[in-house]
Amino acid sequence: MSRRTIVAGVGMIPFTKPGQSDDYDVMGAAAAHAGLRDAGVDYASVQQAYAGYVYGDSTCGQRALYRLGQTGIPVVNVNNNCATGSTALWLARQAVESGAAECVLAVGFEQMQPGALKGAWTDRPRPLGRFDEVLEDTFGIDTDVPRAAQYFGAAGLEYMDKYGMKAETFAKIQVKARRHSANNPYSVFRTPLTEEEVLAAPTLYGPVTRYQACPPTCGAAAAVLCSEEFARAHGLRTDVAIAAQSMTSDLPSTFDDRSMIKVVGSDVTRTAAQNVYEMSGVDPHDIAVVELHDCFTVNEVLCYEALGLVEEGGAEQFILDGDNTYGGRVVVNPSGGLLSKGHPLGATGLAQCTELVWQLRGESGPRQVEGATLALQHNLGLGGAGVVTLYEKVG
């Protein structure tokens, strides 16, 4: 990277269930304002803005940011499925690193509707059509089950068959998520769950029960990125920086290998993570805290391996040993993750960023991971896009 990119400010609003939130523009503006206030800069200092959302008409970003003022800066609207927030962050980082801008705002928001995700258009090819083909060839398609639950449920069945993992072990992921989420005032679900409750919930597909799928959520989050020179010139904090970042899309193996594990992004994640480790020179075992894309409990398990936190086939023992939580080797999703904090699609990547910046600053209260100097973020969108970001504590 040619210039160090500083995360000068972050902000988010509490996540809520659909129907209980403000409109998207109010949420987006509130998160952007929180990020700017945290950074200590005015909106007038921002030279570019990237606004991420999935469900909404074009130029929703302008509608939200115009609440902060009409300064004439470029506002780029971003839609990259569930990786939308991190894609906005990736673009903002590129703008700063390249010298195209000194101070950039990334904001993500989502005003979701209840129920499973569904496409808005039925008169044109589905972007996930090739994903459906692999599902049809390997497990068949059940038209009564939400497609995302089938993708990840089938990947869970494949993993169980390959490594002998028990269905009960997947449930432990949500138990951990709720335990972490109880300490996060921004989370939509903060009530603890037992393993028995998770397993007794209605089954969606394979090992995935209703409690093992992230809920539709409304919310917003933001980050202010700037060059180190800009931060020092304006008296901003420079204690958290992006050490490395990589964004990848699908590879031939996603479809050619007829593996649902690969269909749901394991190779996308692995490639992005390896890029980040090579760019930074960091060993994944040196990372103390991770926010990863646990849209389903299955995906958290798959990501342990794809991110290099454990060896292939080692996820179950990692979970059983408690190495994925406080007192273990690495704290995964201290925020509660998508499973419990919630998953407003456009906001998720920037909410992960916010949590990790707070962790590196030592500002996470009862969620604080002691001694964290490196933090890893993973955000995945089927279709596909994977973004892995490594943050470092500076000085």
C-alpha positions as CSV (number, residue, x, y, z in Angstrom):
1,M,0.0,0.0,0.0
2,S,1.4,3.4,-1.0
3,R,-0.1,5.5,1.8
4,R,-1.3,4.4,5.2
5,T,-5.1,4.8,5.6
6,I,-6.3,5.9,9.0
7,V,-9.7,5.1,10.3
8,A,-10.3,8.4,12.0
9,G,-13.9,7.9,13.1
10,V,-16.6,5.3,13.2
11,G,-20.3,5.3,14.2
12,M,-23.4,3.3,14.2
13,I,-27.0,3.3,15.5
14,P,-28.7,0.5,17.4
15,F,-30.1,-2.2,15.1
16,T,-33.8,-3.0,15.1
17,K,-36.3,-5.4,13.7
18,P,-38.1,-4.4,10.5
19,G,-40.9,-2.0,11.1
20,Q,-39.3,-0.5,14.2
21,S,-36.7,1.7,12.6
22,D,-36.5,5.2,11.1
23,D,-36.5,5.5,7.3
24,Y,-33.2,4.6,5.6
25,D,-32.2,8.3,5.1
26,V,-32.6,9.1,8.7
27,M,-30.6,6.1,9.8
28,G,-27.9,6.7,7.2
29,A,-27.5,10.3,8.2
30,A,-27.4,9.5,11.9
31,A,-24.6,6.9,11.4
32,A,-22.7,9.3,9.2
33,H,-23.0,12.1,11.7
34,A,-21.8,9.7,14.5
35,G,-18.8,8.8,12.4
36,L,-17.9,12.4,11.7
37,R,-18.4,13.4,15.3
38,D,-16.2,10.5,16.4
39,A,-13.5,11.6,13.9
40,G,-13.8,15.3,14.9
41,V,-14.3,16.5,11.3
42,D,-17.2,18.4,9.6
43,Y,-19.0,17.0,6.6
44,A,-17.5,20.0,4.7
45,S,-14.1,18.3,5.1
46,V,-15.2,15.1,3.3
47,Q,-14.1,15.0,-0.3
48,Q,-15.9,11.8,-1.4
49,A,-18.6,9.6,0.0
50,Y,-19.6,5.9,-0.7
51,A,-23.1,4.9,0.4
52,G,-23.9,1.2,0.5
53,Y,-27.4,-0.4,0.5
54,V,-29.1,-3.3,-1.2
55,Y,-32.8,-2.7,-1.1
56,G,-33.7,0.7,-2.4
57,D,-34.0,2.9,-5.5
58,S,-31.0,4.5,-7.0
59,T,-29.3,7.5,-5.3
60,C,-30.6,6.6,-1.8
61,G,-27.1,7.6,-0.7
62,Q,-27.6,11.2,-1.8
63,R,-31.0,11.3,0.0
64,A,-29.3,10.2,3.3
65,L,-26.2,12.4,3.0
66,Y,-28.0,15.5,1.9
67,R,-29.3,15.6,5.5
68,L,-25.8,16.6,6.4
69,G,-25.5,19.2,3.7
70,Q,-25.2,19.6,-0.1
71,T,-21.5,20.2,-0.6
72,G,-21.3,19.0,-4.2
73,I,-18.9,16.1,-3.5
74,P,-19.2,12.8,-5.4
75,V,-21.6,10.4,-3.7
76,V,-21.2,6.9,-5.1
77,N,-24.0,4.4,-4.4
78,V,-22.8,0.8,-3.8
79,N,-24.7,-2.5,-4.0
80,N,-22.7,-5.7,-3.6
81,N,-25.2,-8.0,-1.8
82,C,-24.2,-8.7,1.8
83,A,-20.7,-7.4,1.2
84,T,-22.0,-3.9,0.3
85,G,-20.8,-2.1,3.4
86,S,-17.3,-3.5,3.1
87,T,-17.3,-2.7,-0.6
88,A,-18.0,0.9,0.2
89,L,-15.1,0.8,2.8
90,W,-12.8,-0.8,0.1
91,L,-13.6,2.0,-2.3
92,A,-13.0,4.6,0.3
93,R,-9.7,3.1,1.3
94,Q,-8.6,3.0,-2.4
95,A,-9.5,6.7,-2.8
96,V,-7.3,7.6,0.2
97,E,-4.5,5.2,-0.6
98,S,-4.2,6.4,-4.2
99,G,-4.2,10.0,-3.2
100,A,-7.4,10.8,-5.0
101,A,-8.8,12.1,-1.8
102,E,-7.6,13.0,1.7
103,C,-10.8,12.4,3.7
104,V,-13.6,10.0,2.6
105,L,-16.8,8.9,4.2
106,A,-18.2,5.3,3.9
107,V,-21.8,4.8,5.1
108,G,-24.0,1.8,4.9
109,F,-27.7,1.4,5.8
110,E,-30.6,-0.9,5.2
111,Q,-34.4,-0.6,5.8
112,M,-35.4,-4.2,5.5
113,Q,-38.7,-6.0,5.3
114,P,-39.7,-9.0,7.5
115,G,-39.1,-12.5,6.2
116,A,-36.5,-14.3,4.0
117,L,-34.6,-12.4,1.4
118,K,-36.1,-12.3,-2.1
119,G,-35.3,-10.8,-5.4
120,A,-37.0,-7.7,-6.7
121,W,-37.1,-8.7,-10.4
122,T,-38.8,-11.8,-11.9
123,D,-38.5,-10.8,-15.6
124,R,-34.7,-11.3,-16.0
125,P,-32.0,-13.9,-15.1
126,R,-31.2,-14.4,-11.4
127,P,-27.7,-13.2,-10.5
128,L,-27.4,-16.4,-8.4
129,G,-28.6,-18.7,-11.3
130,R,-25.3,-20.6,-11.5
131,F,-25.4,-21.1,-7.7
132,D,-28.8,-22.7,-8.1
133,E,-27.4,-25.0,-10.8
134,V,-24.9,-26.4,-8.4
135,L,-27.5,-26.8,-5.6
136,E,-29.8,-28.6,-8.0
137,D,-27.0,-30.9,-9.1
138,T,-25.8,-31.8,-5.6
139,F,-28.7,-31.7,-3.2
140,G,-31.7,-30.7,-5.3
141,I,-33.8,-27.5,-4.8
142,D,-36.7,-27.4,-2.4
143,T,-39.1,-24.6,-3.5
144,D,-40.6,-24.4,-0.1
145,V,-37.3,-23.4,1.6
146,P,-35.6,-20.0,1.3
147,R,-32.8,-20.3,-1.1
148,A,-30.1,-18.9,1.2
149,A,-31.0,-21.4,3.9
150,Q,-30.6,-24.2,1.3
151,Y,-27.2,-23.0,0.2
152,F,-25.7,-22.8,3.6
153,G,-27.7,-25.8,5.0
154,A,-26.4,-27.9,2.1
155,A,-22.8,-26.7,2.8
156,G,-23.3,-27.7,6.4
157,L,-24.4,-31.2,5.4
158,E,-21.4,-31.5,3.1
159,Y,-19.0,-30.4,5.9
160,M,-20.6,-32.9,8.3
161,D,-20.2,-35.7,5.8
162,K,-16.6,-34.7,5.1
163,Y,-15.3,-34.2,8.6
164,G,-17.9,-35.9,10.9
165,M,-19.0,-32.8,12.7
166,K,-22.1,-33.1,14.8
167,A,-25.1,-30.9,14.2
168,E,-25.0,-29.9,17.9
169,T,-21.7,-28.2,17.3
170,F,-23.2,-25.7,14.9
171,A,-25.7,-24.7,17.6
172,K,-22.9,-23.8,19.9
173,I,-22.1,-20.9,17.5
174,Q,-25.4,-19.2,18.2
175,V,-25.1,-19.8,21.9
176,K,-21.8,-17.9,21.8
177,A,-23.2,-15.2,19.6
178,R,-26.0,-14.5,22.0
179,R,-23.6,-14.5,25.0
180,H,-21.5,-11.9,23.3
181,S,-24.5,-9.9,22.1
182,A,-25.8,-9.6,25.6
183,N,-23.0,-7.0,26.2
184,N,-23.7,-5.0,23.0
185,P,-26.3,-2.2,23.3
186,Y,-26.4,-1.9,19.5
187,S,-27.6,-5.6,19.0
188,V,-31.2,-6.5,18.1
189,F,-31.1,-9.8,20.1
190,R,-29.5,-9.7,23.5
191,T,-31.4,-12.5,25.3
192,P,-29.2,-15.7,25.9
193,L,-30.1,-19.0,24.2
194,T,-29.2,-22.5,25.3
195,E,-28.0,-25.1,22.9
196,E,-31.2,-27.0,23.5
197,E,-33.3,-24.0,22.5
198,V,-31.3,-23.5,19.3
199,L,-31.7,-27.2,18.3
200,A,-35.4,-27.3,19.2
201,A,-36.2,-24.4,16.9
202,P,-37.9,-25.3,13.5
203,T,-35.4,-26.7,11.0
204,L,-34.8,-24.7,7.9
205,Y,-32.5,-27.1,6.0
206,G,-29.9,-29.6,7.0
207,P,-28.4,-28.7,10.4
208,V,-29.7,-25.1,10.2
209,T,-32.5,-24.3,12.6
210,R,-34.3,-20.9,12.7
211,Y,-32.0,-19.7,15.4
212,Q,-29.0,-20.5,13.3
213,A,-29.9,-18.0,10.6
214,C,-29.4,-14.2,10.9
215,P,-32.5,-12.1,11.1
216,P,-33.6,-9.4,8.7
217,T,-32.6,-6.1,10.4
218,C,-32.7,-2.4,10.0
219,G,-29.7,-0.2,10.8
220,A,-26.8,1.9,9.7
221,A,-23.0,2.4,10.3
222,A,-20.3,4.6,9.0
223,A,-16.5,5.1,8.9
224,V,-14.3,8.1,8.1
225,L,-11.1,7.3,6.4
226,C,-8.3,9.7,5.8
227,S,-4.6,9.9,5.0
228,E,-2.1,10.1,7.9
229,E,-1.0,13.5,6.7
230,F,-4.6,14.8,6.8
231,A,-5.2,13.4,10.2
232,R,-2.0,15.0,11.7
233,A,-2.7,18.3,10.0
234,H,-6.2,18.4,11.5
235,G,-5.3,17.0,14.9
236,L,-7.3,13.8,14.4
237,R,-6.5,10.5,16.1
238,T,-4.2,8.2,14.2
239,D,-4.3,5.1,16.5
240,V,-6.1,2.7,14.1
241,A,-5.1,2.1,10.5
242,I,-6.0,-0.4,7.7
243,A,-2.9,-2.7,7.5
244,A,-4.2,-4.6,4.5
245,Q,-7.4,-5.2,2.6
246,S,-8.4,-7.5,-0.3
247,M,-11.6,-7.9,-2.2
248,T,-12.3,-11.0,-4.4
249,S,-15.1,-12.4,-6.5
250,D,-15.9,-16.0,-7.5
251,L,-13.3,-18.3,-8.9
252,P,-13.9,-21.3,-11.3
253,S,-13.9,-23.6,-8.3
254,T,-17.1,-21.9,-7.0
255,F,-19.0,-23.7,-9.7
256,D,-16.8,-26.3,-11.3
257,D,-16.0,-28.3,-8.2
258,R,-19.7,-29.0,-7.5
259,S,-19.1,-28.2,-3.8
260,M,-21.7,-26.3,-1.8
261,I,-18.9,-25.3,0.6
262,K,-17.3,-23.5,-2.3
263,V,-20.6,-22.2,-3.6
264,V,-21.1,-20.3,-0.3
265,G,-17.7,-18.6,-0.6
266,S,-15.0,-20.6,1.0
267,D,-12.5,-20.1,-1.8
268,V,-13.5,-16.4,-2.1
269,T,-12.8,-15.9,1.6
270,R,-9.6,-18.0,1.5
271,T,-8.2,-16.1,-1.4
272,A,-8.9,-12.7,0.1
273,A,-7.5,-13.7,3.5
274,Q,-4.3,-15.1,1.9
275,N,-3.9,-11.8,0.0
276,V,-4.2,-9.8,3.2
277,Y,-1.7,-12.0,5.1
278,E,0.8,-11.7,2.3
279,M,0.4,-8.0,2.0
280,S,0.7,-7.4,5.8
281,G,3.2,-10.2,6.7
282,V,0.8,-11.1,9.6
283,D,0.2,-14.7,10.7
284,P,-3.5,-15.3,11.4
285,H,-2.6,-16.9,14.7
286,D,-1.4,-13.5,15.9
287,I,-4.8,-12.0,15.5
288,A,-6.8,-11.5,18.8
289,V,-10.2,-10.5,17.6
290,V,-12.2,-11.2,14.5
291,E,-15.6,-10.1,13.1
292,L,-16.6,-12.5,10.5
293,H,-19.7,-13.0,8.3
294,D,-21.9,-15.5,10.4
295,C,-25.1,-15.1,8.3
296,F,-25.6,-18.8,9.3
297,T,-23.8,-20.8,12.0
298,V,-22.5,-22.9,9.1
299,N,-20.7,-20.0,7.6
300,E,-18.9,-19.2,10.8
301,V,-17.6,-22.7,10.9
302,L,-16.4,-22.6,7.3
303,C,-14.8,-19.2,7.8
304,Y,-12.6,-20.5,10.7
305,E,-10.8,-22.6,8.1
306,A,-11.0,-20.2,5.1
307,L,-9.5,-17.4,7.2
308,G,-6.7,-19.6,8.4
309,L,-7.7,-19.6,12.1
310,V,-7.7,-23.4,12.2
311,E,-6.4,-26.2,10.0
312,E,-8.8,-27.9,7.5
313,G,-11.2,-30.1,9.5
314,G,-10.2,-28.5,12.8
315,A,-13.3,-26.3,13.3
316,E,-15.2,-28.6,15.6
317,Q,-12.4,-29.1,18.1
318,F,-11.7,-25.3,18.0
319,I,-15.4,-24.7,19.0
320,L,-15.4,-27.5,21.7
321,D,-12.2,-26.2,23.2
322,G,-13.7,-22.7,23.5
323,D,-10.9,-21.2,21.4
324,N,-13.4,-18.9,19.6
325,T,-14.4,-16.8,22.6
326,Y,-13.1,-15.0,25.6
327,G,-10.4,-17.0,27.4
328,G,-9.6,-18.9,24.2
329,R,-7.2,-18.3,21.3
330,V,-9.2,-15.6,19.4
331,V,-12.5,-13.9,20.2
332,V,-14.8,-14.3,17.2
333,N,-17.7,-11.8,16.8
334,P,-17.5,-10.0,20.2
335,S,-20.4,-7.9,18.8
336,G,-22.7,-10.9,18.6
337,G,-22.2,-11.1,14.9
338,L,-24.9,-11.2,12.3
339,L,-26.7,-14.0,14.1
340,S,-27.5,-11.8,17.2
341,K,-26.4,-8.2,16.5
342,G,-28.4,-8.4,13.2
343,H,-27.7,-8.1,9.5
344,P,-28.9,-4.9,7.8
345,L,-27.2,-5.8,4.5
346,G,-25.7,-2.5,3.5
347,A,-24.6,-1.6,7.1
348,T,-23.0,-4.9,8.2
349,G,-19.5,-4.4,6.8
350,L,-19.3,-0.9,8.4
351,A,-20.7,-2.2,11.7
352,Q,-18.0,-4.8,11.7
353,C,-15.4,-2.1,11.1
354,T,-16.9,0.0,13.9
355,E,-16.7,-2.8,16.4
356,L,-13.1,-3.6,15.5
357,V,-12.0,0.0,15.7
358,W,-13.6,0.2,19.2
359,Q,-11.8,-3.0,20.1
360,L,-8.4,-1.7,19.1
361,R,-9.0,1.6,20.8
362,G,-10.0,-0.2,24.0
363,E,-13.5,1.3,23.9
364,S,-15.6,-1.8,23.9
365,G,-16.6,-1.9,27.6
366,P,-17.6,-5.4,28.7
367,R,-16.9,-6.8,25.2
368,Q,-13.3,-5.7,25.3
369,V,-10.7,-8.1,24.1
370,E,-7.7,-7.4,26.2
371,G,-4.4,-6.7,24.5
372,A,-5.8,-6.6,20.9
373,T,-3.4,-4.9,18.5
374,L,-4.6,-6.6,15.3
375,A,-8.2,-7.1,14.2
376,L,-9.6,-9.0,11.2
377,Q,-12.8,-8.3,9.4
378,H,-14.6,-10.7,6.9
379,N,-17.7,-9.7,5.0
380,L,-19.2,-11.9,2.3
381,G,-21.9,-11.4,-0.3
382,L,-23.1,-14.3,-2.5
383,G,-23.0,-13.5,-6.2
384,G,-20.2,-12.9,-5.2
385,A,-17.9,-10.7,-3.3
386,G,-15.7,-11.2,-0.3
387,V,-13.8,-8.5,1.5
388,V,-11.2,-9.2,4.2
389,T,-9.7,-6.2,6.1
390,L,-6.9,-6.2,8.6
391,Y,-6.8,-3.3,11.1
392,E,-3.8,-2.5,13.3
393,K,-3.3,-0.4,16.4
394,V,-0.7,2.2,15.6
395,G,1.8,3.6,18.1
